[in-house]
């Protein structure tokens, strides 16, 4: 059955938003209906009559007043704000504004073509019937996005594109001459070009065909396109990168601290292709330890003002999808010139510390260096050395399928650095840092990128070893510049949201846990205790997720407010310039100040910080979507299997269930639970059976089967089988 194009008009047009806009621009002036019609370029009698009608309605609602017969003025006490629209999946939204204590509900009729994330001007008023404030969108100041991914439905004289995004409440109308090469049913990227006042749907054009729904590359490219992220480099950028001189020269070495003779090695994931950090170790004559944190000197190759730098800034981050990496830099730099590969000389930017046996900082040095990496370790190999204390290490070890020769000095260095890292970590935790070691879901993929298994990645001592020394470098670089009161790029993290912590307390109490919300120190201590207590339990992933969500989001800023989660007064990102543009900025600024340069313009760098934070958020969303996609794909092949899951969410329309063995999450809809008639009890976070009084509540274990696996929407629906007794 073909769908008709949406009508371009209604029997009665609502001009409320346009009237507000006109009146609010000149709040001291009165307007009659003729002046308003002229401003809106409306000349027909029907439209004028509708304006007269809307003016009378607004007057009756006490939103405007009649200054003299037929002339109207905005009420000066009316509340107008600028903010952002946060859509729900029910065609309604909320108006979010820092000036308001709470988000304000926007009924569907008051959206006036605003979409999720749009920056808008809104009018806040109290409905007489409910006495709750509501918002009406008066003006769209800035669209969050104008490009959307969806499936195209081509009719005889037009087409429309429907997105899988539940917050996108309208399809997009495509005129016949703007369909391009798209075929019926293709996944396409469309640009929204116009939304006429009288049209129900925006008008757009197809700008790229991504492929057929459900195909692997189509869906991965669709995820990237949905967030405006690229999946390849422009040819001119690739060509520019290939022309860069990546040779190591005596002239350049002479400008740097030469550390090629110092024992140096890398520890990274076994499948890593870019190694942007290395550690060096030396025992000093006074018995202390010199530990170097050596970071790829990306800024040596990435010169400001070039098309390569423009592209890197635009991307701001590498994107780590479940089956691929979309790098910030072309491969010639990310995997070769800047990658600290074993048995190769490399240019680096280093933080070199002298530590004593108590991991106390005695001396520090920052600057450009040249290194030679003696060994490349995977985390598993380093972990093996730590766990065996080096006692069972033969001349060669094989943990990940390849054999590595391990010399005694590297074993000794690894063990001593692990010892120092553990002291640094204990100090951090005692100062109030929060330990988020959330289990990461990973997929085993075959040669066609099909998921054939699921495994969990957990942080162990070898991960913590690297983490502590990277944290030390990041902290000390930020402190070095911060204490000079010069502009810098900080990684900041505000204190947790009190309302979210209270909500979290309500949920975790179902499992018998509590938080101490009386003080900053109490929150940190009780959170750490909670995260430790849930290790290995069925509710671990749920509580880990709730804890992370209760935290403020870390971001980049020139205004240093410290980092709550790490309990640092100064913190930056310095250690991953291959994959993060803020680290490149940190390198450039550090060198500028080491050279005696003056403080740079704060506003310029704040703008770059905001952009970097926004791109980081988009990349994180894309990464999350790619994991959801792969989970759905994996579960498609397990439709006949019964799984034990834990109820991870309860709503009025059903329960969310996370399968324990693979952490895939899906929904059981309330109307499809057949053993009773269930209603939602908000206070108990439970569904309650009307006949049996049986509870299905947060944390309960139940058995489910896959009902539907929708690759396009990245959604799993489950059949409820029974409750675990």
URJONOR-V287398 format. One record per backbone hydrogen bond with DSSP energy under -1.0 kcal/mol. NH is the residue of the N-H (numbers start at 1). CO is the residue of the C=O. E is the energy in kcal/mol with one decimal. If there is no record, write none. Layout:
BEGIN
nh,co,e
NH,CO,E
NH,CO,E
END
This chain:
BEGIN
nh,co,e
19,15,-2.6
20,16,-2.6
21,17,-2.2
22,18,-2.1
23,19,-2.8
24,20,-2.9
25,21,-1.2
29,26,-1.9
31,72,-2.6
36,32,-1.9
37,33,-2.6
38,34,-2.4
39,35,-2.2
40,36,-1.7
41,38,-1.2
42,37,-2.9
48,44,-1.8
49,45,-2.4
50,46,-1.9
51,47,-2.0
52,48,-2.2
53,49,-2.3
54,50,-2.5
55,51,-2.4
56,52,-1.8
57,53,-2.1
58,54,-2.5
59,55,-2.0
60,56,-2.2
61,57,-1.6
62,59,-1.7
63,58,-2.6
65,73,-2.4
67,71,-1.4
71,68,-2.8
72,31,-3.2
73,65,-2.4
75,63,-1.2
78,75,-2.1
81,122,-2.3
83,120,-2.4
84,96,-2.5
85,118,-2.0
86,94,-2.9
88,92,-2.9
93,106,-2.2
94,86,-1.8
95,104,-3.5
96,84,-3.0
100,97,-1.7
104,95,-2.2
106,93,-3.4
110,107,-1.7
111,108,-1.5
114,111,-1.5
117,85,-3.5
118,115,-2.2
119,142,-2.8
120,83,-2.9
121,139,-2.7
122,81,-3.0
123,136,-2.5
124,79,-2.6
125,134,-2.5
127,132,-1.5
131,127,-2.9
134,125,-3.2
135,105,-2.5
136,123,-2.1
137,110,-2.4
138,121,-3.0
139,121,-1.7
141,119,-1.9
142,119,-2.0
148,190,-2.4
150,188,-2.1
151,162,-2.4
152,186,-2.4
153,160,-2.7
155,158,-2.7
159,174,-2.1
160,153,-1.7
161,172,-2.2
162,151,-2.1
168,165,-1.7
169,167,-1.0
172,161,-2.2
173,202,-2.6
174,159,-3.4
178,175,-2.2
179,176,-1.2
182,179,-1.4
185,152,-2.9
186,183,-2.3
187,211,-3.6
188,150,-3.1
189,208,-3.0
190,148,-3.0
191,205,-2.6
192,146,-3.7
193,203,-2.5
194,203,-1.7
199,196,-1.8
203,194,-3.7
204,173,-2.5
205,191,-1.7
206,178,-2.6
207,189,-3.0
208,189,-1.4
210,187,-2.8
211,187,-1.1
215,212,-1.6
219,215,-2.4
220,216,-2.2
221,217,-2.8
222,218,-2.2
223,219,-1.9
224,220,-1.9
225,221,-2.8
226,222,-2.5
227,223,-1.0
228,225,-1.4
229,224,-3.1
238,234,-2.1
239,235,-2.6
240,236,-1.9
241,237,-2.4
242,238,-2.0
244,241,-1.1
253,249,-2.4
254,250,-1.9
255,252,-1.3
256,253,-1.9
257,368,-2.2
259,370,-2.5
262,259,-1.3
265,279,-2.5
266,375,-2.1
268,377,-2.2
272,269,-1.9
278,294,-2.3
279,265,-2.8
280,292,-2.0
281,263,-2.1
282,290,-1.5
284,288,-2.9
287,284,-2.0
289,355,-3.0
290,282,-3.2
291,353,-2.9
292,280,-1.5
293,351,-2.8
294,278,-2.9
295,349,-2.4
296,276,-1.9
297,347,-1.8
298,296,-2.1
300,297,-1.3
301,298,-1.2
302,298,-2.8
303,301,-1.3
306,303,-1.2
310,306,-2.3
311,307,-2.0
312,308,-2.2
313,309,-2.7
314,310,-2.3
315,311,-2.2
316,312,-3.2
318,579,-2.2
319,326,-2.6
321,324,-1.7
326,319,-3.0
333,330,-1.8
334,330,-2.5
335,331,-2.2
337,332,-2.4
338,333,-2.5
340,275,-3.4
341,339,-2.4
343,373,-3.7
346,371,-2.2
348,369,-2.5
349,295,-3.2
350,367,-3.2
351,293,-2.1
352,365,-3.1
353,291,-2.8
354,363,-2.5
355,289,-2.7
356,360,-1.7
359,356,-2.0
362,354,-3.4
363,354,-1.2
365,352,-1.7
367,350,-2.0
369,348,-3.2
370,257,-1.7
371,346,-2.5
373,344,-1.2
374,264,-2.9
377,266,-3.0
379,268,-1.3
382,378,-1.9
383,379,-2.7
384,380,-2.0
385,381,-1.9
386,382,-2.2
387,383,-2.9
388,384,-1.9
390,385,-1.1
391,388,-2.1
397,404,-2.4
404,397,-2.5
406,395,-1.9
411,407,-1.7
412,408,-2.6
413,409,-2.4
414,410,-2.6
415,411,-2.3
416,412,-2.3
417,413,-2.7
418,414,-2.1
419,415,-2.0
420,416,-2.3
421,417,-2.7
422,418,-2.0
423,419,-1.3
424,420,-2.5
425,421,-2.4
426,422,-2.2
427,423,-2.3
428,424,-2.0
429,425,-2.6
430,426,-2.3
431,427,-1.5
432,429,-1.3
433,428,-2.2
434,565,-3.2
436,434,-1.0
440,457,-2.2
442,455,-3.0
444,453,-2.7
446,450,-2.2
449,446,-2.1
452,444,-3.3
455,442,-2.8
457,440,-3.0
464,460,-2.4
465,461,-2.4
466,462,-1.7
467,463,-2.7
468,464,-2.8
469,465,-1.5
470,466,-2.2
471,467,-2.7
472,468,-2.1
473,469,-2.0
474,470,-2.7
475,471,-2.7
476,472,-2.5
477,473,-2.3
478,474,-1.7
479,475,-2.4
480,476,-2.4
481,477,-1.8
482,478,-3.1
483,479,-2.3
484,481,-1.2
485,482,-1.5
486,481,-1.3
490,557,-2.8
491,571,-2.1
492,555,-2.7
493,562,-2.3
497,550,-1.5
501,497,-2.0
502,498,-2.2
503,499,-2.4
504,500,-2.4
505,501,-2.5
506,502,-1.8
507,503,-1.8
508,504,-3.0
509,505,-1.6
510,507,-1.5
511,508,-1.5
512,509,-1.2
513,508,-2.1
523,519,-2.5
524,520,-2.0
525,521,-2.7
526,522,-2.6
527,523,-2.4
528,524,-2.4
529,525,-2.1
530,526,-2.4
531,527,-2.8
532,528,-1.9
533,529,-2.3
534,530,-1.7
535,532,-1.0
537,534,-2.5
540,537,-2.0
543,539,-2.6
544,540,-3.1
545,541,-2.3
546,542,-2.5
547,543,-2.6
548,544,-2.1
549,545,-2.4
550,546,-1.6
555,492,-2.2
557,490,-2.1
563,568,-3.1
564,493,-2.5
567,563,-1.1
568,563,-1.8
580,576,-1.4
581,316,-2.5
585,581,-2.2
586,582,-2.3
587,583,-2.2
588,584,-2.4
589,585,-2.6
590,586,-2.6
591,587,-2.4
592,588,-2.3
593,589,-2.4
594,590,-2.6
595,591,-1.9
596,593,-1.5
597,592,-2.7
605,601,-1.4
606,602,-2.4
607,603,-2.0
608,604,-1.3
609,605,-2.2
610,606,-2.5
611,607,-2.1
612,608,-2.4
613,609,-2.5
614,610,-2.3
615,611,-2.5
616,612,-2.1
617,613,-1.9
618,614,-2.2
619,615,-2.5
620,616,-2.3
621,617,-2.2
622,618,-2.3
623,619,-2.6
624,620,-2.3
625,621,-2.5
626,622,-2.2
627,623,-1.6
628,624,-2.3
629,625,-2.7
630,626,-2.1
631,627,-2.4
632,628,-2.4
633,629,-2.4
634,630,-2.5
635,631,-2.3
636,632,-1.4
638,635,-1.9
641,638,-1.2
643,704,-3.0
645,702,-3.3
646,658,-2.8
647,700,-2.8
648,656,-2.3
649,656,-1.3
651,654,-2.9
655,668,-2.4
656,649,-2.7
657,666,-3.1
658,646,-2.9
659,664,-2.9
660,644,-2.1
663,659,-2.4
666,657,-2.3
667,716,-2.2
668,655,-2.9
670,653,-2.1
672,669,-1.8
673,670,-1.3
679,688,-1.9
681,686,-3.4
686,681,-1.9
687,696,-2.2
688,679,-3.0
689,694,-2.7
690,677,-3.1
693,689,-1.7
696,687,-2.3
698,685,-1.6
699,647,-2.7
700,697,-2.5
702,645,-2.4
703,722,-3.4
704,643,-2.6
705,719,-1.7
707,717,-3.2
708,717,-1.9
710,715,-2.6
714,710,-1.2
715,710,-1.8
717,708,-2.8
718,667,-3.2
719,705,-3.3
721,703,-2.8
724,701,-2.9
END
